[in-house]
Amino acid sequence: MEQETIKFLNKIYVLAAILVVGILIFLLASIGYQQSSLSQQDQNQVTVSGEGKVYAKPDVAIVSFGVTTSGKTVADVTKNNTDEMNAVISAVKNLGVDEKDIKTTNYNLTPVYSDNYVVPTPVSMMGTVSGTMVRTGSTLTGYKLEQDVQVKIRDFTKVGDILSKTTSSGANVVGDLQFLIDNPEQLKEQARAEAIAQAKANAKNLAKESGISLGKIINVIEGNSNPYPVVYNSMAKGLGAGVDSAPVPTVQPGQQEIDVTINLTYQVR
């Protein structure tokens, strides 16, 4: 009885082994077929690229103005800062900047502490007095308020006047001045059209020179680079209300490049 059971189990093991081997062979065959199909597909397609570039002058300038004030109480600091920032914003508006182009980007009130130190006077073994200052804590001495606004300037002839008036009105920090294109999408469409036209021309030349016959386009990939703003270093820092601002140079916005790359994949017939 035991021998018959052993023979039966052996048959089960053999059948299981055959089944496993069969499954492995099937999987390997499927993978090989898929790889062969992918390789065949790659051989039946070709990719060409084209590039379109558009150059344009910036149409807006962006600059940040900040007012930083300090004082012993929150009320004093807030009032002084608000008065000075209101004067800055008023100066900007008086020079023709629309309210929608003025945006508050930072309002930060922080306490100011001073450290307390004592100087211990231990007696050294040589009989002389020595010591090192030791920090024992801190004391609240006042508050500091930082407020910043970002201004978009559309009339470049007023950039210099705006920089000058804001600093003399109370702005003691002026951020980096940037020239950029406010809405580059239309220019991107133009560059895209040029890139597609160039890619199609390259495909036509490739087919003519190589003798292949191109079918339909089966894939399109686009890459583009956003125009980098033209940046000028800060024009004024640490200037306070009532202080004559530094002379402002004539700014040159220059031009920016919008670049679009198109890859077209064709079927090869």
BASE-165951 format. One record per residue (C-alpha): residue in one letter; residue number from 0; x, y, z. Coordinates in pm, 1 decimal. Example, Ala and Ser with C-alpha at 12.3 -4.5 7.8 and 13.67 -1.06 7.14 Angstrom:
BEGIN
rec res->A&n->0&px->1230.0&py->-450.0&pz->780.0;
rec res->S&n->1&px->1367.0&py->-106.0&pz->714.0;
This chain:
BEGIN
rec res->M&n->0&px->0.0&py->0.0&pz->0.0;
rec res->E&n->1&px->282.7&py->239.8&pz->85.6;
rec res->Q&n->2&px->463.5&py->160.9&pz->-241.2;
rec res->E&n->3&px->152.5&py->244.0&pz->-444.2;
rec res->T&n->4&px->119.5&py->574.9&pz->-257.7;
rec res->I&n->5&px->484.3&py->657.1&pz->-328.5;
rec res->K&n->6&px->441.3&py->576.3&pz->-699.1;
rec res->F&n->7&px->131.5&py->796.5&pz->-713.7;
rec res->L&n->8&px->312.6&py->1089.7&pz->-548.3;
rec res->N&n->9&px->608.1&py->1047.9&pz->-785.8;
rec res->K&n->10&px->371.0&py->1073.1&pz->-1081.0;
rec res->I&n->11&px->222.1&py->1390.6&pz->-931.9;
rec res->Y&n->12&px->569.4&py->1542.6&pz->-889.1;
rec res->V&n->13&px->664.3&py->1455.9&pz->-1247.7;
rec res->L&n->14&px->344.5&py->1607.0&pz->-1385.1;
rec res->A&n->15&px->396.5&py->1920.6&pz->-1176.7;
rec res->A&n->16&px->754.7&py->1954.9&pz->-1300.1;
rec res->I&n->17&px->641.6&py->1914.9&pz->-1661.9;
rec res->L&n->18&px->373.0&py->2179.2&pz->-1607.8;
rec res->V&n->19&px->622.6&py->2425.6&pz->-1456.3;
rec res->V&n->20&px->868.0&py->2373.5&pz->-1741.2;
rec res->G&n->21&px->588.8&py->2423.4&pz->-1992.6;
rec res->I&n->22&px->484.0&py->2749.4&pz->-1831.0;
rec res->L&n->23&px->844.0&py->2877.0&pz->-1831.2;
rec res->I&n->24&px->885.9&py->2789.9&pz->-2198.6;
rec res->F&n->25&px->561.0&py->2971.8&pz->-2279.9;
rec res->L&n->26&px->666.1&py->3283.3&pz->-2089.0;
rec res->L&n->27&px->1008.1&py->3293.1&pz->-2251.3;
rec res->A&n->28&px->853.4&py->3252.8&pz->-2593.4;
rec res->S&n->29&px->607.5&py->3536.0&pz->-2524.2;
rec res->I&n->30&px->884.3&py->3770.3&pz->-2407.5;
rec res->G&n->31&px->1090.6&py->3688.5&pz->-2713.5;
rec res->Y&n->32&px->794.3&py->3754.2&pz->-2941.0;
rec res->Q&n->33&px->720.3&py->4087.9&pz->-2775.3;
rec res->Q&n->34&px->1081.8&py->4198.1&pz->-2802.6;
rec res->S&n->35&px->1086.8&py->4095.2&pz->-3164.9;
rec res->S&n->36&px->765.1&py->4288.9&pz->-3230.3;
rec res->L&n->37&px->900.6&py->4600.7&pz->-3055.6;
rec res->S&n->38&px->1223.4&py->4575.2&pz->-3249.5;
rec res->Q&n->39&px->1026.8&py->4542.8&pz->-3572.0;
rec res->Q&n->40&px->816.5&py->4844.6&pz->-3479.5;
rec res->D&n->41&px->1129.9&py->5049.4&pz->-3409.0;
rec res->Q&n->42&px->1264.7&py->4954.0&pz->-3749.2;
rec res->N&n->43&px->943.0&py->5074.1&pz->-3913.4;
rec res->Q&n->44&px->953.4&py->5428.1&pz->-3777.9;
rec res->V&n->45&px->1182.1&py->5729.5&pz->-3789.5;
rec res->T&n->46&px->1203.0&py->6045.7&pz->-3577.2;
rec res->V&n->47&px->1304.4&py->6390.7&pz->-3700.9;
rec res->S&n->48&px->1334.7&py->6717.1&pz->-3511.8;
rec res->G&n->49&px->1290.5&py->7085.2&pz->-3580.7;
rec res->E&n->50&px->1357.9&py->7404.0&pz->-3387.0;
rec res->G&n->51&px->1178.6&py->7736.8&pz->-3388.6;
rec res->K&n->52&px->1311.8&py->8057.4&pz->-3233.9;
rec res->V&n->53&px->1136.9&py->8387.7&pz->-3182.1;
rec res->Y&n->54&px->1302.8&py->8702.9&pz->-3048.9;
rec res->A&n->55&px->1099.1&py->8972.6&pz->-2878.4;
rec res->K&n->56&px->1151.1&py->9274.9&pz->-2658.9;
rec res->P&n->57&px->1022.8&py->9254.4&pz->-2298.7;
rec res->D&n->58&px->703.1&py->9449.7&pz->-2240.6;
rec res->V&n->59&px->695.5&py->9471.6&pz->-1859.1;
rec res->A&n->60&px->941.3&py->9548.9&pz->-1581.8;
rec res->I&n->61&px->896.8&py->9402.0&pz->-1234.8;
rec res->V&n->62&px->1062.7&py->9538.6&pz->-921.5;
rec res->S&n->63&px->1003.0&py->9495.9&pz->-547.4;
rec res->F&n->64&px->1003.7&py->9776.9&pz->-293.7;
rec res->G&n->65&px->1034.3&py->9715.9&pz->78.6;
rec res->V&n->66&px->998.0&py->9916.2&pz->397.6;
rec res->T&n->67&px->1162.7&py->9788.2&pz->716.8;
rec res->T&n->68&px->1099.4&py->9969.7&pz->1044.7;
rec res->S&n->69&px->1192.0&py->9903.5&pz->1409.2;
rec res->G&n->70&px->1053.1&py->10032.6&pz->1737.1;
rec res->K&n->71&px->978.5&py->9952.4&pz->2097.3;
rec res->T&n->72&px->607.2&py->9872.5&pz->2059.7;
rec res->V&n->73&px->396.9&py->9694.0&pz->1800.6;
rec res->A&n->74&px->174.2&py->9999.4&pz->1763.6;
rec res->D&n->75&px->466.1&py->10232.3&pz->1687.1;
rec res->V&n->76&px->629.9&py->9992.3&pz->1443.5;
rec res->T&n->77&px->303.9&py->9920.1&pz->1263.0;
rec res->K&n->78&px->208.2&py->10285.6&pz->1229.6;
rec res->N&n->79&px->549.3&py->10397.6&pz->1105.3;
rec res->N&n->80&px->576.7&py->10113.7&pz->857.6;
rec res->T&n->81&px->222.6&py->10163.5&pz->727.0;
rec res->D&n->82&px->271.3&py->10537.9&pz->682.7;
rec res->E&n->83&px->593.1&py->10491.5&pz->489.0;
rec res->M&n->84&px->458.6&py->10208.3&pz->270.3;
rec res->N&n->85&px->145.5&py->10408.5&pz->193.4;
rec res->A&n->86&px->369.0&py->10695.3&pz->82.4;
rec res->V&n->87&px->566.3&py->10457.0&pz->-142.6;
rec res->I&n->88&px->250.8&py->10313.4&pz->-300.7;
rec res->S&n->89&px->107.9&py->10661.5&pz->-348.8;
rec res->A&n->90&px->425.4&py->10769.5&pz->-528.0;
rec res->V&n->91&px->400.6&py->10467.1&pz->-757.8;
rec res->K&n->92&px->34.9&py->10535.5&pz->-841.0;
rec res->N&n->93&px->105.1&py->10904.9&pz->-904.6;
rec res->L&n->94&px->352.2&py->10796.1&pz->-1173.4;
rec res->G&n->95&px->82.2&py->10609.0&pz->-1362.2;
rec res->V&n->96&px->107.0&py->10251.7&pz->-1229.7;
rec res->D&n->97&px->-234.8&py->10086.2&pz->-1212.5;
rec res->E&n->98&px->-350.3&py->9945.4&pz->-878.6;
rec res->K&n->99&px->-382.2&py->9594.6&pz->-1029.5;
rec res->D&n->100&px->-7.4&py->9601.1&pz->-1097.4;
rec res->I&n->101&px->80.7&py->9658.5&pz->-729.3;
rec res->K&n->102&px->83.4&py->9349.3&pz->-507.8;
rec res->T&n->103&px->186.3&py->9300.2&pz->-144.3;
rec res->T&n->104&px->426.7&py->9005.1&pz->-130.0;
rec res->N&n->105&px->549.6&py->9014.5&pz->230.4;
rec res->Y&n->106&px->430.3&py->9139.8&pz->568.9;
rec res->N&n->107&px->642.9&py->9009.4&pz->854.6;
rec res->L&n->108&px->638.9&py->9135.4&pz->1216.3;
rec res->T&n->109&px->903.6&py->8985.3&pz->1446.6;
rec res->P&n->110&px->1020.1&py->9054.9&pz->1802.8;
rec res->V&n->111&px->1374.0&py->9179.4&pz->1861.3;
rec res->Y&n->112&px->1577.6&py->9049.2&pz->2153.9;
rec res->S&n->113&px->1910.0&py->9151.6&pz->2302.7;
rec res->D&n->114&px->2133.1&py->8898.9&pz->2476.2;
rec res->N&n->115&px->2228.9&py->8937.1&pz->2841.2;
rec res->Y&n->116&px->2582.4&py->8852.2&pz->2954.0;
rec res->V&n->117&px->2771.2&py->8834.9&pz->3284.2;
rec res->V&n->118&px->3143.9&py->8810.4&pz->3341.4;
rec res->P&n->119&px->3238.7&py->8561.4&pz->3614.4;
rec res->T&n->120&px->3563.0&py->8634.8&pz->3797.1;
rec res->P&n->121&px->3713.8&py->8308.4&pz->3917.6;
rec res->V&n->122&px->4061.1&py->8325.0&pz->4075.1;
rec res->S&n->123&px->4320.6&py->8122.4&pz->3887.4;
rec res->M&n->124&px->4590.8&py->7917.8&pz->4053.3;
rec res->M&n->125&px->4838.1&py->8197.0&pz->3976.5;
rec res->G&n->126&px->4635.0&py->8433.8&pz->4192.1;
rec res->T&n->127&px->4511.9&py->8653.3&pz->3907.3;
rec res->V&n->128&px->4149.4&py->8732.2&pz->3821.9;
rec res->S&n->129&px->4017.5&py->8609.6&pz->3482.7;
rec res->G&n->130&px->3679.6&py->8540.9&pz->3327.2;
rec res->T&n->131&px->3479.9&py->8489.3&pz->3009.2;
rec res->M&n->132&px->3146.5&py->8647.9&pz->2924.9;
rec res->V&n->133&px->2860.5&py->8403.4&pz->2973.9;
rec res->R&n->134&px->2517.6&py->8445.2&pz->2815.0;
rec res->T&n->135&px->2246.7&py->8434.4&pz->3080.8;
rec res->G&n->136&px->1937.7&py->8496.0&pz->2868.0;
rec res->S&n->137&px->1771.8&py->8755.3&pz->2646.7;
rec res->T&n->138&px->1546.5&py->9057.7&pz->2685.7;
rec res->L&n->139&px->1273.1&py->9179.6&pz->2453.6;
rec res->T&n->140&px->1382.8&py->9521.4&pz->2325.8;
rec res->G&n->141&px->1130.8&py->9590.5&pz->2051.5;
rec res->Y&n->142&px->986.7&py->9478.5&pz->1720.8;
rec res->K&n->143&px->1075.8&py->9484.3&pz->1351.3;
rec res->L&n->144&px->825.0&py->9498.0&pz->1066.7;
rec res->E&n->145&px->913.4&py->9413.0&pz->706.8;
rec res->Q&n->146&px->666.6&py->9489.4&pz->429.6;
rec res->D&n->147&px->728.3&py->9437.6&pz->55.4;
rec res->V&n->148&px->526.9&py->9514.2&pz->-255.7;
rec res->Q&n->149&px->587.9&py->9398.4&pz->-612.3;
rec res->V&n->150&px->526.0&py->9653.3&pz->-886.0;
rec res->K&n->151&px->473.4&py->9578.1&pz->-1253.6;
rec res->I&n->152&px->580.6&py->9868.5&pz->-1475.6;
rec res->R&n->153&px->447.8&py->9875.4&pz->-1830.8;
rec res->D&n->154&px->587.3&py->10213.6&pz->-1935.9;
rec res->F&n->155&px->964.5&py->10175.0&pz->-1946.2;
rec res->T&n->156&px->1017.6&py->10551.2&pz->-1967.5;
rec res->K&n->157&px->897.4&py->10574.8&pz->-1605.6;
rec res->V&n->158&px->1122.5&py->10305.6&pz->-1455.5;
rec res->G&n->159&px->1389.6&py->10551.8&pz->-1344.8;
rec res->D&n->160&px->1138.4&py->10795.7&pz->-1194.9;
rec res->I&n->161&px->962.2&py->10516.5&pz->-1004.6;
rec res->L&n->162&px->1288.9&py->10390.8&pz->-855.7;
rec res->S&n->163&px->1383.9&py->10743.0&pz->-752.6;
rec res->K&n->164&px->1047.7&py->10845.7&pz->-606.8;
rec res->T&n->165&px->991.5&py->10527.7&pz->-407.6;
rec res->T&n->166&px->1327.6&py->10541.6&pz->-233.1;
rec res->S&n->167&px->1283.8&py->10909.3&pz->-145.5;
rec res->S&n->168&px->931.1&py->10829.8&pz->-18.4;
rec res->G&n->169&px->1046.5&py->10571.7&pz->234.3;
rec res->A&n->170&px->1143.2&py->10247.0&pz->60.7;
rec res->N&n->171&px->1470.7&py->10131.8&pz->216.3;
rec res->V&n->172&px->1500.5&py->9808.4&pz->16.1;
rec res->V&n->173&px->1462.5&py->9779.1&pz->-361.7;
rec res->G&n->174&px->1466.5&py->9428.5&pz->-508.6;
rec res->D&n->175&px->1622.1&py->9318.1&pz->-837.0;
rec res->L&n->176&px->1473.3&py->9482.9&pz->-1144.4;
rec res->Q&n->177&px->1355.9&py->9234.1&pz->-1409.0;
rec res->F&n->178&px->1242.9&py->9280.3&pz->-1768.2;
rec res->L&n->179&px->1022.3&py->9008.0&pz->-1910.6;
rec res->I&n->180&px->744.2&py->8925.0&pz->-2154.4;
rec res->D&n->181&px->409.1&py->8941.7&pz->-1980.0;
rec res->N&n->182&px->228.9&py->8688.2&pz->-2203.8;
rec res->P&n->183&px->467.9&py->8470.5&pz->-2406.2;
rec res->E&n->184&px->207.5&py->8214.8&pz->-2525.3;
rec res->Q&n->185&px->144.4&py->8381.9&pz->-2859.9;
rec res->L&n->186&px->517.1&py->8392.4&pz->-2926.9;
rec res->K&n->187&px->546.6&py->8025.6&pz->-2827.4;
rec res->E&n->188&px->279.7&py->7937.2&pz->-3084.6;
rec res->Q&n->189&px->480.7&py->8115.3&pz->-3350.8;
rec res->A&n->190&px->800.6&py->7934.2&pz->-3251.1;
rec res->R&n->191&px->610.3&py->7602.9&pz->-3239.9;
rec res->A&n->192&px->479.2&py->7652.8&pz->-3594.2;
rec res->E&n->193&px->833.0&py->7722.4&pz->-3718.3;
rec res->A&n->194&px->965.7&py->7411.9&pz->-3539.7;
rec res->I&n->195&px->697.0&py->7186.8&pz->-3691.3;
rec res->A&n->196&px->759.2&py->7327.2&pz->-4039.4;
rec res->Q&n->197&px->1132.7&py->7267.2&pz->-4001.8;
rec res->A&n->198&px->1079.4&py->6911.8&pz->-3874.0;
rec res->K&n->199&px->852.6&py->6828.2&pz->-4169.3;
rec res->A&n->200&px->1106.6&py->6973.8&pz->-4411.9;
rec res->N&n->201&px->1379.7&py->6763.7&pz->-4248.8;
rec res->A&n->202&px->1159.8&py->6452.6&pz->-4282.2;
rec res->K&n->203&px->1100.4&py->6523.7&pz->-4649.2;
rec res->N&n->204&px->1471.9&py->6565.6&pz->-4715.0;
rec res->L&n->205&px->1551.1&py->6250.0&pz->-4517.8;
rec res->A&n->206&px->1302.3&py->6047.3&pz->-4721.8;
rec res->K&n->207&px->1439.3&py->6186.6&pz->-5048.5;
rec res->E&n->208&px->1803.2&py->6117.7&pz->-4960.9;
rec res->S&n->209&px->1748.4&py->5771.7&pz->-4810.2;
rec res->G&n->210&px->1478.7&py->5644.7&pz->-5043.6;
rec res->I&n->211&px->1236.0&py->5550.4&pz->-4768.3;
rec res->S&n->212&px->864.3&py->5618.0&pz->-4790.2;
rec res->L&n->213&px->711.9&py->5799.9&pz->-4496.0;
rec res->G&n->214&px->364.1&py->5727.3&pz->-4362.6;
rec res->K&n->215&px->158.0&py->5917.9&pz->-4110.3;
rec res->I&n->216&px->290.2&py->6096.0&pz->-3801.9;
rec res->I&n->217&px->243.7&py->5867.8&pz->-3500.2;
rec res->N&n->218&px->401.4&py->6074.9&pz->-3221.9;
rec res->V&n->219&px->483.4&py->6437.8&pz->-3141.0;
rec res->I&n->220&px->709.1&py->6553.6&pz->-2857.4;
rec res->E&n->221&px->757.1&py->6921.1&pz->-2773.3;
rec res->G&n->222&px->1029.2&py->7082.5&pz->-2568.0;
rec res->N&n->223&px->1058.9&py->7452.5&pz->-2497.8;
rec res->S&n->224&px->1262.3&py->7693.3&pz->-2291.4;
rec res->N&n->225&px->1089.8&py->7975.5&pz->-2110.7;
rec res->P&n->226&px->1243.2&py->8316.9&pz->-2170.9;
rec res->Y&n->227&px->1478.1&py->8418.6&pz->-1892.4;
rec res->P&n->228&px->1411.6&py->8763.7&pz->-1747.7;
rec res->V&n->229&px->1674.9&py->9030.8&pz->-1791.3;
rec res->V&n->230&px->1781.0&py->9107.3&pz->-1432.6;
rec res->Y&n->231&px->1953.9&py->9416.1&pz->-1298.3;
rec res->N&n->232&px->2102.6&py->9420.6&pz->-949.5;
rec res->S&n->233&px->1931.2&py->9604.5&pz->-667.6;
rec res->M&n->234&px->1924.1&py->9976.6&pz->-731.2;
rec res->A&n->235&px->1891.3&py->10089.4&pz->-370.7;
rec res->K&n->236&px->1929.3&py->9932.9&pz->-26.7;
rec res->G&n->237&px->1925.8&py->10088.5&pz->315.5;
rec res->L&n->238&px->1782.3&py->10419.0&pz->197.3;
rec res->G&n->239&px->1523.9&py->10581.6&pz->421.1;
rec res->A&n->240&px->1248.7&py->10837.3&pz->386.2;
rec res->G&n->241&px->1372.4&py->11184.1&pz->313.1;
rec res->V&n->242&px->1708.2&py->11060.5&pz->183.4;
rec res->D&n->243&px->1793.2&py->11148.3&pz->-173.1;
rec res->S&n->244&px->1798.8&py->10832.1&pz->-383.2;
rec res->A&n->245&px->2101.8&py->10728.0&pz->-582.0;
rec res->P&n->246&px->2116.4&py->10833.4&pz->-947.8;
rec res->V&n->247&px->1927.9&py->10584.9&pz->-1163.2;
rec res->P&n->248&px->2091.2&py->10478.1&pz->-1491.7;
rec res->T&n->249&px->1900.2&py->10456.8&pz->-1816.7;
rec res->V&n->250&px->1784.1&py->10094.7&pz->-1825.3;
rec res->Q&n->251&px->1803.1&py->9879.6&pz->-2137.5;
rec res->P&n->252&px->1543.0&py->9597.7&pz->-2156.3;
rec res->G&n->253&px->1722.8&py->9416.7&pz->-2438.4;
rec res->Q&n->254&px->1543.1&py->9122.3&pz->-2599.7;
rec res->Q&n->255&px->1451.7&py->8765.5&pz->-2508.7;
rec res->E&n->256&px->1457.1&py->8438.0&pz->-2699.8;
rec res->I&n->257&px->1170.1&py->8189.5&pz->-2702.4;
rec res->D&n->258&px->1285.8&py->7848.2&pz->-2822.7;
rec res->V&n->259&px->1062.3&py->7549.6&pz->-2908.1;
rec res->T&n->260&px->1185.1&py->7206.0&pz->-3022.4;
rec res->I&n->261&px->954.9&py->6953.5&pz->-3193.2;
rec res->N&n->262&px->1024.0&py->6582.3&pz->-3250.4;
rec res->L&n->263&px->800.9&py->6411.6&pz->-3508.9;
rec res->T&n->264&px->788.2&py->6032.5&pz->-3538.5;
rec res->Y&n->265&px->676.9&py->5891.3&pz->-3876.2;
rec res->Q&n->266&px->578.5&py->5541.9&pz->-3981.1;
rec res->V&n->267&px->802.6&py->5398.1&pz->-4251.6;
rec res->R&n->268&px->609.6&py->5220.9&pz->-4525.3;
